[in-house]
Amino acid sequence: MLPFWFGCIAGAAPWVAISLNIVGSKTVPGFVYGIFISLFVFFMSFALNQYMQYREVGPWRSYAFGEKVYLVLSLGAKSALAWQIFGGSLAG
């Protein structure tokens, strides 16, 4: 579990920096908040998936299942980001 916890600490640094930039900014387009929140949820899902794999909970006992979940999460995160940027650029 040590690599998991180190990864959580290292992974939190960019989120803190981005949060500070968003909070400290005078104006932020609305779609940026949507992108930030959705990507945060997706990235936390990656961490949850990894945690479940390390603990071998339920279907995560199978390495292949955990890897399939990573593929679906990755596709979902990239698709959501692409649509939000596309929609945000057209809205403004």
C-alpha positions as CSV (number, residue, x, y, z in Angstrom):
1,M,0.0,0.0,0.0
2,L,3.0,2.3,0.3
3,P,3.1,3.1,-3.4
4,F,-0.6,3.9,-3.3
5,W,-0.1,6.4,-0.5
6,F,2.9,8.0,-2.1
7,G,0.9,8.3,-5.3
8,C,-2.0,10.0,-3.4
9,I,0.3,12.6,-1.9
10,A,2.1,13.3,-5.2
11,G,-1.3,13.3,-7.0
12,A,-2.8,15.8,-4.6
13,A,-0.2,18.6,-5.3
14,P,-1.5,19.5,-8.8
15,W,-5.1,19.6,-7.5
16,V,-4.1,22.0,-4.7
17,A,-2.2,24.2,-7.2
18,I,-5.1,24.3,-9.6
19,S,-7.6,24.9,-6.8
20,L,-5.6,27.9,-5.6
21,N,-5.4,29.3,-9.1
22,I,-9.1,29.0,-9.6
23,V,-10.0,30.5,-6.2
24,G,-7.4,33.3,-6.6
25,S,-8.6,34.3,-10.1
26,K,-10.8,37.3,-10.6
27,T,-12.9,35.7,-13.4
28,V,-13.2,32.1,-14.4
29,P,-15.5,30.9,-17.2
30,G,-18.2,28.6,-16.0
31,F,-17.2,25.6,-18.1
32,V,-13.8,25.6,-16.3
33,Y,-15.6,24.8,-13.0
34,G,-17.4,21.9,-14.8
35,I,-14.1,20.6,-16.2
36,F,-12.4,20.9,-12.8
37,I,-15.1,19.0,-10.9
38,S,-15.6,16.3,-13.5
39,L,-11.9,15.6,-13.9
40,F,-11.5,15.6,-10.1
41,V,-14.3,12.9,-9.8
42,F,-12.7,10.9,-12.6
43,F,-9.2,11.1,-11.1
44,M,-10.5,10.1,-7.7
45,S,-12.2,7.2,-9.3
46,F,-8.8,6.1,-10.6
47,A,-7.4,6.2,-7.1
48,L,-10.4,4.2,-5.8
49,N,-9.9,1.6,-8.5
50,Q,-6.3,1.2,-7.6
51,Y,-7.2,0.9,-3.9
52,M,-9.7,-1.8,-4.7
53,Q,-7.1,-3.6,-6.8
54,Y,-4.5,-3.5,-4.0
55,R,-7.1,-4.7,-1.5
56,E,-8.5,-7.3,-3.9
57,V,-12.1,-6.5,-3.1
58,G,-14.8,-8.4,-4.9
59,P,-14.3,-8.4,-8.7
60,W,-11.0,-6.5,-8.3
61,R,-9.4,-9.8,-7.2
62,S,-9.0,-10.3,-11.0
63,Y,-6.2,-8.1,-12.3
64,A,-8.0,-8.0,-15.7
65,F,-11.1,-6.5,-14.2
66,G,-9.2,-3.7,-12.6
67,E,-7.4,-3.0,-15.9
68,K,-10.8,-2.9,-17.7
69,V,-12.1,-0.4,-15.2
70,Y,-9.0,1.8,-15.9
71,L,-9.7,1.6,-19.6
72,V,-13.4,2.7,-19.1
73,L,-12.4,5.5,-16.7
74,S,-9.8,6.7,-19.1
75,L,-12.2,6.8,-22.0
76,G,-14.8,8.5,-19.9
77,A,-12.4,11.2,-18.6
78,K,-11.0,12.0,-22.0
79,S,-14.4,12.1,-23.6
80,A,-15.8,14.3,-20.9
81,L,-12.8,16.7,-21.2
82,A,-13.1,16.9,-25.0
83,W,-16.8,17.6,-24.9
84,Q,-16.5,20.2,-22.2
85,I,-13.7,22.1,-24.0
86,F,-15.6,21.8,-27.3
87,G,-18.8,23.0,-25.7
88,G,-17.1,25.8,-23.7
89,S,-15.3,27.1,-26.7
90,L,-18.6,27.4,-28.6
91,A,-20.5,29.0,-25.8
92,G,-18.2,31.9,-25.3
